[in-house]
Amino acid sequence: MLQVRMLAVLAAAGLMVSGCAREAAPPAASGGGSGTVIGGLGKSIHPFWDQVEKGMRDAAEPQGIQVEFYVPTKEDARKQAEKIKSWVAVGVSGILFAASDPETVGPAIKDATARNIPCVAMDTDAPDSGRLAYVGTDNYEAGKVAARVLGDLLKGKGKVCIATGSLTASNSLERIRGFKEVLAKDYPGITVLPEILVDNEDRAVAEQKAKAKIAAEPDLAAFFGVYALNGPACANAVKSAGKQGKIRVVCFDTTAEHMNMLKSGMIDAAVGQRPYLMGKKGLELLALVIKKGPEDALRETGAKDGSVDTGVDVVRRQDVEAYRARLKELGIPVEGW
């Protein structure tokens, strides 16, 4: 039976998706001719952001809203800020964004809101940016979920290495904080190595660093992959070292790559976010803000406290086919696994 842990239940809570980070030049705007254009800003090229974009476009199309979606090739907060400034210059109607570095992106968001362009954070919160609300995973709680999964898998003993794409993005920091807190409190026999492997969402760097850590720590028990590419990168490093089954991998996100590695046993468990829902709910919130104003929009979308928690799902090898069937039932693409 699919093991699902939900951190929040929304009106569309049955939705379960794959993913966390994609790039490309912005696609052509889609939607009707209402003149309403909403910008969607992701963090780096990855199938996770395909799901976010699809959610935005699916919510936008029936409302005649145009969507322009952009992600840098890899984590680049400066490019994100430049894109926001370009949207402000042409006068978009709203912005749904995930900041790689809130300090770098924040001033551009503040300028947008000062010009009456509503901005909503997704996936990665930026609470000091002046954003109207946050739509996405409660990353601190999700980090706790990952810690319990890994702690039980290791039976409370062993060395764990954390690998992430960023130490500036709030989602990464919050996941790590929740992860460490649970292990320290509930699994005292597990040691989290002090060095966190940071790759800036560069797959080759991520895999090279994981291989080096395996060589340096012969008794390493597990990797915790914080970003979408970390799990597969660590799993490939483990396989290359001939230690599959000896070094466990628990990670975030459930793209086709993650699902195939779960089926083969290269990844032990994945904490799946719901990127489609982030895009869909984020756009719906912005559309309501544009039509009715922020107070009514926040009330109607359940974001009165400034956030919408889209929840997580824990997927293990035995859950993959049930998870796949559920996604298909909801109309979410599941090609490649």
matplotlib code that plots the C-alpha trace (Angstrom):
import matplotlib.pyplot as plt

x = [0.0, 1.3, 2.6, 1.6, 2.4, 0.5, 1.7, -1.4, -4.8, -6.0, -9.1, -7.2, -5.2, -5.5, -2.9, 0.5, 3.4, 7.0, 9.9, 12.3, 14.4, 14.5, 16.1, 15.5, 14.8, 11.2, 8.6, 6.2, 3.3, 0.2, -3.4, -6.2, -6.2, -7.3, -4.1, -3.3, 0.3, 1.8, 5.5, 6.7, 10.3, 12.0, 15.5, 17.3, 16.7, 15.0, 11.7, 10.5, 9.9, 8.2, 5.5, 5.3, 4.9, 2.2, 0.3, 0.5, -0.6, -3.5, -4.8, -4.2, -5.8, -9.5, -9.1, -7.5, -4.3, -1.0, 2.0, 5.7, 7.9, 11.6, 14.4, 18.2, 20.4, 21.6, 21.1, 21.7, 20.0, 21.4, 19.7, 16.5, 16.6, 17.3, 14.3, 12.0, 13.2, 12.4, 8.9, 8.4, 9.6, 7.0, 4.3, 3.3, 0.2, 1.8, 4.9, 5.1, 8.7, 11.2, 14.3, 17.6, 18.9, 16.3, 18.8, 19.7, 16.2, 14.4, 15.0, 13.6, 10.5, 10.1, 10.3, 7.6, 5.2, 5.9, 4.6, 1.4, 2.6, 1.6, 4.3, 3.8, 6.7, 6.6, 8.8, 11.4, 10.0, 11.3, 9.4, 11.4, 10.9, 7.5, 5.9, 2.1, 2.2, 4.1, 2.7, 4.7, 6.2, 6.6, 10.3, 11.2, 8.5, 9.5, 13.0, 11.7, 9.8, 13.0, 14.9, 12.4, 12.5, 16.3, 16.6, 14.3, 16.0, 19.4, 17.9, 19.2, 22.9, 25.5, 27.1, 25.1, 26.3, 24.0, 24.2, 22.4, 22.4, 22.4, 23.2, 21.4, 17.9, 15.5, 14.0, 17.4, 18.2, 14.9, 15.0, 18.5, 17.4, 14.4, 16.5, 19.2, 16.9, 15.0, 18.1, 19.7, 16.6, 15.3, 18.2, 21.3, 23.2, 23.3, 26.1, 25.6, 28.9, 29.8, 30.7, 27.6, 28.3, 27.2, 27.1, 25.1, 22.9, 25.7, 25.2, 28.8, 30.0, 27.4, 28.4, 32.1, 31.7, 29.7, 32.3, 35.0, 33.0, 32.5, 36.3, 37.0, 34.4, 34.6, 32.0, 29.5, 25.9, 23.8, 23.3, 20.5, 19.8, 18.2, 17.6, 16.2, 19.5, 21.3, 19.5, 20.4, 23.9, 24.6, 23.0, 25.3, 28.3, 27.3, 26.8, 30.2, 31.8, 30.1, 28.3, 24.7, 22.7, 25.5, 25.1, 21.5, 20.0, 17.0, 16.3, 13.8, 11.6, 10.0, 10.9, 11.0, 14.7, 14.0, 11.2, 13.4, 16.1, 13.6, 12.5, 16.1, 16.9, 19.5, 17.4, 15.8, 13.1, 12.0, 10.1, 8.0, 6.8, 3.8, 5.2, 2.2, 0.1, 2.6, 2.1, -1.6, -2.4, 0.1, -1.4, -4.9, -4.0, -2.4, -5.5, -7.8, -5.5, -5.8, -9.5, -10.6, -7.6, -5.3, -7.6, -10.4, -7.9, -6.0, -9.3, -10.7, -7.5, -7.0, -3.8, -5.0, -1.8, 0.3, 1.0, -0.5, 1.2, 1.1, 2.3, 4.7, 4.5, 6.9, 7.6, 9.5, 10.2, 7.0, 5.0, 6.1, 3.4, 0.6, 2.1, 2.4, -1.2, -2.4, -0.5, -2.0, -5.5, -4.9, -3.7, -0.1, 2.5, 4.4, 6.4, 9.8, 9.2]
y = [0.0, 3.4, 5.1, 8.7, 11.3, 14.5, 17.7, 19.5, 18.8, 21.2, 21.3, 19.4, 17.4, 14.1, 15.4, 13.7, 14.7, 14.2, 16.5, 19.4, 21.8, 22.7, 25.4, 26.9, 30.2, 31.2, 29.4, 31.5, 32.8, 30.6, 31.1, 33.4, 37.0, 38.7, 40.7, 39.1, 37.7, 35.9, 35.1, 31.8, 31.7, 28.4, 27.7, 25.4, 23.0, 19.9, 17.9, 19.3, 22.6, 21.0, 19.9, 23.4, 25.0, 22.5, 23.3, 27.0, 26.5, 24.2, 26.7, 29.6, 28.3, 28.2, 31.8, 33.2, 34.0, 34.0, 32.3, 33.1, 30.5, 30.8, 28.9, 29.6, 26.8, 26.2, 28.0, 31.7, 34.2, 37.1, 35.9, 35.3, 38.9, 40.2, 38.2, 39.7, 43.2, 42.5, 41.4, 44.5, 46.6, 45.2, 45.2, 41.6, 41.1, 38.9, 36.8, 33.3, 32.7, 30.4, 32.3, 30.6, 33.3, 35.5, 38.2, 38.6, 38.2, 40.0, 43.6, 42.9, 41.4, 44.4, 46.7, 44.6, 44.8, 48.5, 48.8, 46.9, 43.6, 40.9, 38.3, 34.8, 32.6, 28.9, 25.9, 28.2, 30.9, 34.4, 35.9, 39.1, 39.9, 41.5, 38.5, 38.1, 34.4, 31.2, 28.1, 24.9, 22.3, 23.0, 22.3, 22.1, 19.5, 17.7, 17.5, 15.8, 13.3, 12.4, 12.0, 9.5, 7.5, 7.3, 6.8, 3.8, 2.5, 2.6, 1.2, 4.2, 3.7, 4.9, 7.9, 10.1, 12.6, 15.4, 16.6, 19.7, 22.1, 25.2, 26.6, 29.9, 28.8, 28.6, 25.3, 23.6, 25.2, 24.3, 20.7, 20.3, 21.9, 19.7, 16.6, 17.3, 18.1, 14.9, 12.7, 14.5, 14.1, 10.7, 8.8, 9.6, 6.7, 8.3, 10.8, 13.5, 14.3, 18.0, 18.6, 19.2, 18.4, 21.5, 21.2, 24.4, 22.0, 20.7, 17.0, 16.2, 18.0, 16.3, 12.9, 13.6, 14.9, 11.9, 9.6, 11.4, 11.2, 7.4, 7.0, 9.2, 7.5, 3.8, 3.2, 5.7, 4.4, 6.7, 9.8, 12.3, 14.1, 17.5, 18.5, 16.6, 15.8, 14.8, 11.5, 10.1, 11.6, 9.9, 6.7, 6.6, 7.2, 4.4, 2.0, 3.0, 2.2, -1.3, -0.4, -0.6, -2.0, -1.0, 2.8, 3.8, 6.8, 8.8, 11.9, 14.4, 14.3, 11.7, 12.3, 9.5, 9.1, 8.7, 6.2, 4.1, 4.1, 3.2, 0.2, -0.9, -0.5, 2.3, 4.7, 3.5, 6.1, 9.4, 12.3, 13.5, 17.0, 18.2, 20.7, 20.5, 21.7, 24.5, 25.8, 25.4, 26.8, 29.6, 30.8, 30.4, 32.6, 35.3, 35.2, 35.9, 38.7, 40.3, 40.0, 40.5, 41.9, 40.2, 40.0, 38.1, 36.0, 34.8, 34.0, 32.0, 30.0, 29.1, 31.2, 33.6, 33.0, 33.7, 30.1, 27.1, 23.8, 21.4, 18.4, 15.5, 11.8, 9.1, 6.6, 3.3, 0.6, -1.3, 1.9, 2.9, 1.3, 2.4, 5.9, 5.8, 4.8, 7.6, 10.2, 8.8, 9.0, 12.6, 13.3, 14.0, 12.8, 9.7, 8.9, 7.2, 4.9]
z = [0.0, -1.0, 2.1, 2.1, 4.7, 4.1, 5.8, 4.7, 3.2, 0.6, -1.5, -4.1, -1.6, -3.5, -5.9, -5.8, -8.0, -8.8, -8.6, -7.2, -9.6, -14.9, -17.5, -20.8, -22.4, -21.5, -23.6, -25.7, -23.7, -23.7, -22.8, -24.0, -24.9, -21.7, -21.5, -18.1, -18.1, -15.1, -14.9, -13.5, -12.2, -11.4, -10.2, -12.7, -15.5, -14.1, -14.7, -11.4, -13.0, -16.0, -13.5, -12.0, -15.4, -16.4, -13.2, -14.0, -17.6, -16.7, -14.2, -16.6, -19.8, -18.7, -17.4, -20.6, -18.7, -20.4, -18.7, -19.4, -17.6, -17.1, -15.4, -15.5, -16.7, -13.1, -9.8, -10.6, -8.3, -10.3, -13.5, -11.6, -10.4, -13.9, -15.2, -12.5, -13.5, -17.1, -16.2, -14.1, -17.1, -19.4, -16.8, -16.1, -14.0, -11.4, -10.6, -9.1, -8.1, -6.4, -5.2, -5.3, -2.9, -1.2, -0.5, -4.1, -5.5, -2.8, -3.9, -7.4, -5.7, -3.5, -6.5, -8.2, -5.3, -5.0, -8.5, -7.6, -9.2, -6.8, -6.1, -4.6, -3.6, -4.4, -3.5, -1.8, 0.5, 0.7, 3.6, 3.8, 0.1, 0.4, -1.3, -0.7, 0.2, -0.1, -1.9, -1.5, 0.8, 4.5, 4.1, 7.8, 8.4, 5.2, 6.4, 9.6, 7.5, 5.6, 8.9, 10.3, 7.1, 7.1, 10.9, 10.7, 7.6, 9.4, 12.6, 14.5, 13.7, 11.3, 9.5, 7.2, 4.7, 3.5, -0.2, -1.5, -4.4, -2.3, 1.1, 0.4, -0.7, 2.2, 1.2, 1.4, 4.7, 6.2, 5.1, 6.5, 9.8, 10.2, 9.2, 11.7, 14.6, 14.3, 14.1, 17.1, 19.2, 18.2, 16.7, 18.8, 17.4, 14.0, 13.2, 10.6, 9.1, 9.5, 5.8, 3.6, -0.1, -2.1, -5.9, -7.0, -8.9, -11.2, -11.6, -12.5, -9.4, -7.2, -8.3, -8.0, -4.5, -3.5, -4.8, -2.9, 0.3, -0.1, -0.5, 2.5, 4.8, 4.3, 6.9, 5.5, 6.0, 4.0, 1.9, 2.4, -0.9, -0.3, -4.0, -6.9, -8.5, -5.3, -4.8, -8.3, -8.1, -4.8, -6.0, -9.0, -6.8, -4.5, -7.5, -8.9, -5.6, -5.5, -2.3, -3.4, -0.4, 2.0, 1.6, 1.7, -0.2, 1.0, -1.0, -2.1, -5.2, -7.4, -11.1, -13.6, -12.8, -9.1, -9.7, -11.9, -9.3, -6.6, -8.7, -9.2, -5.5, -6.1, -4.1, -0.9, -0.3, -1.9, -0.3, -3.2, -3.3, -5.4, -7.9, -10.2, -7.3, -6.5, -10.0, -10.1, -6.7, -7.1, -10.3, -9.0, -6.0, -8.2, -10.5, -7.6, -6.3, -9.7, -9.8, -6.2, -4.3, -1.8, 1.2, -0.6, -2.5, 0.6, 2.3, -0.6, -1.2, 2.5, 2.7, 5.4, 7.4, 4.3, 3.2, 1.4, 2.3, -0.7, 1.4, 0.6, -0.2, 1.0, -1.8, -1.4, -3.9, -3.1, -3.6, -7.1, -9.2, -7.0, -7.0, -10.8, -11.1, -8.9, -10.9, -14.2, -12.6, -11.9, -15.4, -14.5, -17.0, -15.9, -19.0, -18.7, -15.7]

ax = plt.figure().add_subplot(projection="3d")
ax.plot(x, y, z, "-o")
ax.set_aspect("equal")
plt.show()
